[in-house]
Amino acid sequence: MASEVAMTQPTGPARPVHHALGDGLRAALIEDPVGLVILPLVLHFPNMVLEALQARFAGDLEGEILRNAPLGLALSVGWGFALAGRLLGQALVIRRTAARLTRGESRLLEEEFEGVFSHFPAFVVVFLLFWAAFLFGFLAFVLPGLVAFYLWGFAAQAAALEPGGIGTAFRKSRAVVRGRRRRWLVGAGLSVAGLAAVAVGASVVWAGVDEAFRGSVPFSVYIAAFGAVELVTVVFTAVWTALYLDLDRARLAAAAAAAPPGSGAPAPEPPRPLGLTPAAPL
């Protein structure tokens, strides 16, 4: 199945992995902060509020839910909308990052969301299946969870970008890492190390905030804190998408090298573009 993403970068010697990760970081924070950070954070806002509620009023909220069934129902519905908004934001980041890194262009938001919604049902199912497999495998035996992360860690990217549905997304995730274990390990290691460093720094900052407010942190500060968490999530999604594109480009280059002209072997089908057109700045 041909990809919807047009790989326009040169297929010469492989670039260092950290350069590919830097492409995603630069796209989100410098080149397109409105489309890749601000807009996704707006979609993530209901999740921020509910996470802040749960963290700030955990004990009181749980007791109130037990006493007040309508409140419990309202919160359940709210969590459903929050999850949908969060997934919509992630799908948008994946597609917009791919568009910028493969074509250097951005589409109008109306066109962008058309592509997001056309892939969204499969994206939601793939996302939930991947996290169910990863968490079950990790919590049960650790190693199966790591294997699931290695094989299917890019399934969400494939679901948001590729035609073909759920099964194709998982197969494509396996295909891009097959034979590129070392490159994946370097990229994943750098990405996870960056997340760990941010988490340690955030925990130190939060300890200082909690001490400054003497254990009674205002609700608005909780929302700001979870906003920072969602910011990290959005940027990580862009960086992880950049790694997916890098590995897929290496896969296509290896396939082309394995099927030289005149060998009788079929050359890989060229990827189809996203249909991007230059758009006015947001």
C-alpha positions as CSV (number, residue, x, y, z in Angstrom):
1,M,0.0,0.0,0.0
2,A,1.5,3.3,-1.0
3,S,2.0,6.0,1.6
4,E,0.1,9.3,1.5
5,V,3.3,11.1,2.5
6,A,5.7,12.2,-0.2
7,M,9.3,11.7,0.9
8,T,11.1,14.6,-0.8
9,Q,14.3,14.5,1.2
10,P,17.4,13.0,-0.5
11,T,18.0,9.3,-0.3
12,G,21.8,9.6,0.1
13,P,23.7,8.7,3.3
14,A,21.4,8.4,6.3
15,R,21.3,11.6,8.4
16,P,22.1,11.3,12.1
17,V,19.0,10.3,14.0
18,H,19.2,13.3,16.3
19,H,18.9,15.6,13.2
20,A,15.6,13.9,12.3
21,L,14.3,14.3,15.8
22,G,15.4,17.9,15.7
23,D,13.3,18.4,12.6
24,G,10.2,17.5,14.6
25,L,11.2,19.8,17.5
26,R,11.9,22.7,15.2
27,A,8.7,22.2,13.2
28,A,6.6,22.4,16.4
29,L,8.4,25.1,18.3
30,I,9.7,27.4,15.6
31,E,8.2,26.8,12.2
32,D,4.6,26.2,13.0
33,P,3.8,26.8,16.7
34,V,0.2,27.8,15.9
35,G,-0.7,24.7,14.0
36,L,1.4,22.3,15.9
37,V,1.2,23.6,19.5
38,I,-1.4,26.2,20.2
39,L,-4.3,24.6,18.2
40,P,-3.6,21.1,19.6
41,L,-3.5,22.5,23.1
42,V,-6.9,24.1,22.6
43,L,-8.2,20.6,21.7
44,H,-6.5,19.2,24.7
45,F,-7.9,21.8,27.1
46,P,-10.9,19.7,28.4
47,N,-8.4,17.0,29.3
48,M,-6.2,19.6,31.2
49,V,-9.2,20.7,33.2
50,L,-10.4,17.2,34.2
51,E,-6.9,16.1,35.0
52,A,-6.5,19.2,37.2
53,L,-9.8,18.5,38.9
54,Q,-8.8,14.9,39.6
55,A,-5.4,16.0,41.0
56,R,-6.7,18.9,43.1
57,F,-9.9,17.5,44.5
58,A,-9.2,13.8,44.3
59,G,-10.6,12.7,47.7
60,D,-13.5,15.1,47.8
61,L,-14.4,14.4,44.2
62,E,-14.5,10.6,44.6
63,G,-16.7,10.9,47.6
64,E,-19.0,13.3,45.8
65,I,-19.3,11.0,42.8
66,L,-20.4,8.2,45.1
67,R,-23.1,10.3,46.6
68,N,-24.1,12.1,43.4
69,A,-24.8,9.8,40.4
70,P,-25.6,12.6,37.9
71,L,-22.2,14.1,38.7
72,G,-20.5,10.8,38.0
73,L,-22.3,10.5,34.7
74,A,-21.4,14.1,33.7
75,L,-17.7,13.4,34.5
76,S,-17.8,10.2,32.5
77,V,-19.2,12.0,29.5
78,G,-16.7,14.8,30.0
79,W,-13.8,12.3,30.0
80,G,-15.1,10.9,26.8
81,F,-15.1,14.3,25.1
82,A,-11.7,15.1,26.6
83,L,-10.3,11.8,25.2
84,A,-11.8,12.6,21.8
85,G,-10.3,16.1,21.8
86,R,-6.9,14.8,22.9
87,L,-6.8,12.2,20.2
88,L,-8.0,14.7,17.6
89,G,-5.1,17.0,18.6
90,Q,-2.6,14.2,18.3
91,A,-3.9,13.2,14.9
92,L,-3.6,16.8,13.8
93,V,0.0,17.0,15.0
94,I,1.0,13.8,13.2
95,R,-0.5,14.9,9.9
96,R,0.7,18.5,10.1
97,T,4.2,17.5,11.1
98,A,4.4,15.0,8.2
99,A,3.1,17.7,5.8
100,R,5.8,20.2,6.9
101,L,8.7,17.7,7.0
102,T,7.9,16.0,3.7
103,R,6.7,19.0,1.6
104,G,7.6,22.0,3.6
105,E,4.1,23.3,3.3
106,S,1.0,23.7,5.4
107,R,-2.6,23.4,4.4
108,L,-5.5,25.6,5.5
109,L,-7.0,24.3,8.7
110,E,-10.3,23.4,7.0
111,E,-8.4,21.1,4.6
112,E,-6.2,19.8,7.4
113,F,-9.2,18.7,9.4
114,E,-10.8,16.9,6.4
115,G,-7.8,14.6,6.3
116,V,-7.8,14.2,10.1
117,F,-11.5,13.2,10.2
118,S,-11.2,10.8,7.3
119,H,-8.6,8.8,9.3
120,F,-9.9,9.5,12.8
121,P,-12.0,6.3,13.4
122,A,-9.1,4.0,12.6
123,F,-6.7,6.2,14.5
124,V,-8.8,6.0,17.7
125,V,-9.1,2.2,17.5
126,V,-5.4,1.8,16.7
127,F,-4.4,4.1,19.6
128,L,-6.6,2.2,22.1
129,L,-5.4,-1.2,20.9
130,F,-1.7,-0.2,21.1
131,W,-1.9,1.2,24.6
132,A,-3.9,-1.8,25.8
133,A,-1.3,-4.1,24.4
134,F,1.6,-2.0,25.7
135,L,0.2,-1.5,29.2
136,F,-0.9,-5.1,29.7
137,G,2.4,-6.5,28.4
138,F,4.4,-4.0,30.5
139,L,2.5,-4.4,33.7
140,A,2.3,-8.2,33.4
141,F,5.8,-9.2,32.2
142,V,7.6,-5.9,31.2
143,L,9.3,-7.5,28.2
144,P,6.1,-8.1,26.1
145,G,5.3,-4.4,26.7
146,L,8.6,-3.3,25.4
147,V,8.2,-5.6,22.4
148,A,4.8,-4.1,21.7
149,F,6.3,-0.6,21.9
150,Y,9.1,-1.6,19.4
151,L,6.8,-3.3,16.9
152,W,3.7,-1.1,17.1
153,G,5.0,2.2,18.5
154,F,4.4,3.9,15.2
155,A,0.9,2.4,14.6
156,A,-0.8,5.7,15.5
157,Q,1.4,7.6,13.0
158,A,0.6,5.1,10.3
159,A,-3.1,5.2,11.1
160,A,-3.2,9.0,10.8
161,L,-1.2,9.1,7.5
162,E,-1.7,5.8,5.6
163,P,-4.8,4.4,3.8
164,G,-5.8,0.9,4.6
165,G,-7.3,1.0,8.1
166,I,-6.4,-0.7,11.4
167,G,-4.5,-3.8,10.2
168,T,-2.4,-1.8,7.7
169,A,-1.4,0.6,10.5
170,F,0.1,-2.1,12.7
171,R,1.8,-3.8,9.7
172,K,3.3,-0.5,8.6
173,S,4.6,0.1,12.0
174,R,6.4,-3.2,12.0
175,A,7.7,-2.6,8.5
176,V,9.4,0.7,9.3
177,V,11.4,-0.8,12.2
178,R,12.3,-4.1,10.5
179,G,16.0,-4.1,9.8
180,R,16.5,-0.7,11.4
181,R,16.7,-1.8,15.1
182,R,19.8,0.2,15.8
183,R,18.5,3.4,14.3
184,W,15.2,2.9,16.2
185,L,17.0,2.3,19.5
186,V,19.0,5.5,19.1
187,G,15.9,7.6,18.2
188,A,13.7,6.0,20.9
189,G,16.4,6.3,23.4
190,L,17.0,10.0,22.8
191,S,13.2,10.7,22.8
192,V,12.6,8.8,26.0
193,A,15.7,10.3,27.7
194,G,14.3,13.8,26.8
195,L,11.0,12.9,28.3
196,A,12.7,11.6,31.4
197,A,14.8,14.8,31.8
198,V,11.6,16.9,31.4
199,A,9.8,14.8,34.0
200,V,12.6,15.1,36.5
201,G,12.8,18.9,36.0
202,A,9.0,19.2,36.3
203,S,8.9,17.2,39.5
204,V,11.6,19.5,41.1
205,V,9.6,22.6,40.0
206,W,6.3,21.2,41.3
207,A,7.9,20.4,44.7
208,G,9.0,24.0,44.9
209,V,5.5,25.3,43.9
210,D,3.8,23.0,46.5
211,E,6.2,24.2,49.2
212,A,5.6,27.9,48.2
213,F,1.8,27.4,48.6
214,R,2.2,25.3,51.7
215,G,0.5,22.3,50.2
216,S,-2.6,24.3,49.1
217,V,-1.9,24.9,45.4
218,P,-4.7,26.9,43.6
219,F,-6.7,25.1,41.0
220,S,-5.5,27.5,38.3
221,V,-1.9,26.4,39.0
222,Y,-3.0,22.8,38.6
223,I,-4.4,23.7,35.2
224,A,-1.2,25.4,34.2
225,A,0.8,22.4,35.3
226,F,-1.3,20.0,33.3
227,G,-1.1,22.4,30.4
228,A,2.7,22.0,30.5
229,V,2.2,18.2,30.5
230,E,0.1,18.4,27.4
231,L,2.6,20.7,25.8
232,V,5.3,18.1,26.3
233,T,2.9,15.5,24.9
234,V,2.2,17.5,21.7
235,V,5.9,18.2,21.1
236,F,6.8,14.6,21.7
237,T,4.2,13.6,19.1
238,A,5.8,15.8,16.6
239,V,9.3,14.4,17.4
240,W,8.1,10.8,17.3
241,T,6.4,11.5,13.9
242,A,9.7,12.8,12.6
243,L,11.4,9.6,13.7
244,Y,8.7,7.6,11.9
245,L,9.2,9.5,8.7
246,D,13.0,9.1,9.0
247,L,12.7,5.3,9.4
248,D,10.1,5.1,6.6
249,R,12.5,7.0,4.3
250,A,15.2,4.5,5.2
251,R,12.9,1.6,4.4
252,L,12.1,3.0,1.0
253,A,15.8,3.7,0.2
254,A,16.7,0.1,1.2
255,A,13.9,-1.3,-0.9
256,A,15.1,0.8,-3.9
257,A,18.7,-0.4,-3.4
258,A,17.6,-4.0,-3.2
259,A,15.7,-3.7,-6.5
260,P,18.1,-2.0,-9.0
261,P,16.9,-1.2,-12.5
262,G,17.1,-4.2,-14.8
263,S,17.2,-6.7,-12.0
264,G,13.8,-8.0,-12.7
265,A,12.6,-7.2,-9.2
266,P,9.8,-4.7,-8.9
267,A,10.8,-1.3,-7.7
268,P,8.9,0.0,-4.7
269,E,5.8,1.9,-5.5
270,P,6.4,5.6,-5.1
271,P,4.6,7.2,-2.2
272,R,1.6,9.4,-3.0
273,P,1.6,13.0,-1.7
274,L,-0.9,14.3,0.8
275,G,-2.2,16.6,-1.8
276,L,-0.8,19.7,-0.1
277,T,-1.1,23.1,-1.5
278,P,0.6,26.2,-0.3
279,A,-1.6,28.1,2.2
280,A,-1.6,31.5,3.7
281,P,0.0,31.8,7.1
282,L,-2.4,31.0,10.0
